[in-house]
Amino acid sequence: MSGNEPILQMRGINKSFGPVSVLKGVDFEARAGEVTALVGDNGAGKSTLVKCIGGTYSIDDGDYLFEGRPVKVHGPRDSSALGIEIVYQDLALCENLDIVQNMFLGRERLNGVRTLDEPAMERLAGQTLASLSVRTVKSVRQKVASLSGGQRQTVAIAKAVLWNSKVVILDEPTAALGVAQTAEVLRLVRNLADKGLAVILISHNMNDVLQVSDNVAALYLGQMAAQVQRSELTHTQIVELITAGRSGNLGLPLATTLSTNGVAA
Amino acid sequence: MSETLERPGTDAAEVSAVVPASLGDTFRAYVANVRSGEIGSLPAVIGILALYLFFTIAQSNFASTSNLYNIVREGSPPAVLAMGLVFVLLLGEIDLSAGVVGSAAAIFGVVLSVKHGIAWPVAILAAGAFGAVCGLVLGWLRARVGIPSFVVTLAAFIAFQGVEILVMNSSTGNLSINDATLNKLNNGRLTPTQGWIFLVVCVIGYGLVKYVQRASRTRQGLAVEPFSVFGLRIGALAAGGALIIYLLNVDEAVSWQQREGIHTWGVPLSVPIIVALLAILTFVLSKTRYGRHVYAVGGSNEAARRAGIPVTAIRTSVFVICSTMAAFSGMLLASTSRSVNVANGGGNTLLLAVAAAVIGGTSLMGGRGRVVDGALGAIALAILINGMSDLLQGGNAAAWQYIVEGIVLLAAAGVDAVSRHAGRSTS
């Protein structure tokens, strides 16, 4: 499964807001066909790292490599052009529009006479949902207002996938969902990776991480404690990496964690 | 991913649109929609039928063909105003100034025509341009500067009553139109033959649009509505249109006039004007990228922004459309009385147009509405006002008229609020 070149590579990323250094020399990578879980406590820098990848924030220092080539990402448009889609926690769907209209929002297909090509969009939306084995949605012409939380998450993810995207970043996709809906969304996440996409999953939920990820990257106070194959980790080790930045011989050197603790206060 | 996009219809069967398979299913789906809060234009349609029936019973001369002609003429200016307002309401905004801005624009156009001898098409375009510029300023103040639209347009409502006087620049406050064509806008009538040709053009046009849509869905391998529903839509338009045209074509002239070749018959000229505007604006709102973006911004500003939609430009543009349509509405209003007056467009002109749009099914909270809502609601209100003006007599008649109009606006907004609750997801 692994062994291939990472599609997305961040090397030695530094990012600070004024005097506050939020990311300190962070290394991170994501591979096609894998779910990479990005974990860390509140304030560890997960959101900042994702926003750097998405181009909302520009990086102060470090290398951003996409498909092995160094790239400059200055805004969300640049990352979309590379094929990186981010599904934020607040899904940003228009409740008054239906599923098809939401999936193509801002990138509507036009026909020969420059008007909306509704049939083509409807067919592509249906195919995309079908290719993700989504069965919970009754009709692609349903208004989003009538969908449940899990269905909305599904639509948001399908929307991200529609654009020949190569990397999909999901921010806490199961945070607000019930048990059955969580299972459905996790199955969808697994599906994405099996289709050959690189999936980055931000989650606080250890069960989700253990269940679906191939690779775990743990941030600790702005530093990458470790990025390891999921198979080499236990639940306890992940928790230790999140809370202490190290676990056994994994993670940050003892001195670093201590000094970081001291500085961060 | 590319293979998913290119493969035509092989595994698309799993998720598709649910399209009712028969006439009965279509009806049941519609009832289910109404129950879940998607009432659309139902209040307006019921209102039109119920009010027409009520006033026909209550007063003998209401249902006369000459009164039908009056209702259509009286309803035309508010219909155009409401159709423009729909764009502003779709973003959850309000334009309280549209009535007076429209009349100021009409005064501008009429002054150019009367005092400077400008040709009528130029006068209409000048009025439209006047409205567009006003809308641009209002939209800029709302979208770029960030003043709530309620305040911006309330200020404009007050200020433009002064602008009307300045543009008129006459002591009487009234100016008669002497251009024959401008006077005809809401006084002229089609000949009976022209009326029937107009209906045939409308029915064929509507049928063609529906047929092309059907054909393109079939080409993509998507389900289409049953042929019976397709036929019924066109049949209903043809039958309803034929009834109205037949009634409007009844000759009101007395027999000696008819012998002299004088006839008082035909569809008001405002009807083809409104239908043309309706077709253009409906096309813009439902078939273009711009229209889709208007709905998106009205549904969720943040989602639209993240989708790369120029939210500020969209928000500005709806005020431009609204004020331009208000200018055309002002020209129709001026034509009705064959003159412009500095008091035109004030009072409750605007709020009645808002009521028309809301009765027609446009939400005050944004995101939901169609251009046709404005026209349907305006017809319902025109019937109400026309019927009331004859039914209510005596010194306090005007008082009751105000009270009823206020209640109607409130009731329409109430239905809007309740239907929004019903439409919310339960899971």
Interface residues (C-beta under 8 A of the other chain):
Chain A: P76 R77 Y88 D90 A92 L93 C94 E95 N96 L97 V100 Q101 N102 L105 G106 R107 E108 L110 N111 R114 T115 L116 D117 E118 P119 A120 E122 R123 L124 A125 G126 Q127 T128 L129 A130 S131 S133 V134 R135 V137 K138 S139 V140 R141 A145 S146 L147 S148 G149 V161 L162 W163 N164 S165 K195 L197
Chain B: M1 S2 T4 L5 R7 G9 D11 A12 A13 E14 V15 S16 A17 V18 S36 Q213 S216 R217 R219 Q220 G221 L222 F283 K287 T288 R289 R292 H293 Y295 A296 G298 G299 S300 E302 A303 A304 R306 A307 G308 I309 G367 R368 G423 R424 S425 S427
